Every structure is written in structure tokens, then in C-alpha cells.
Amino acid sequence: MKKIALSLMIVVAATLTALPVAASNETRQVCVDVKDKDGKPVKDKDGKTKQNCKEVKVHKKLEGTEVPKK
């Protein structure tokens, strides 16, 4: 029984150390103008255009190598 418990703990420890660490969640805010049915921008009371803003995750762009031509 002790051997099974010991082997189970070793397997769990090995899998936890092998898990990848999550990258930092960088976000940025993206705003888009609100438009009515005709495609014209909607104005606020102040005369500014109304905007919808959302938080978007920024992904790291990976560089690759070109495929050689035959």
C-alpha cells in the first residue's frame, strides 16, 4: 500500500511540474463608433460620437520560416 501511495505522489508531482505556465494576460481597449441603420455615426448630448469599447487579449505573434520552393 505504501508503494502505491508513494508512486501516486511521484506521478502527481511530475505532472504538476510539467504543466506549462500561463502567459500574462495582456489586454488592450478597442473602441468602435456606433452607427445607425443608415451608416451615420450616432452623437451624444455633447456632440461627440458614441463608441462601444471592449477589452481584447493581445496575442504574441510568432515568426516562422518560409517554405522552400521546389
Helices and strands as residue ranges (DSSP letters): H 2-18, E 27-33, E 51-57
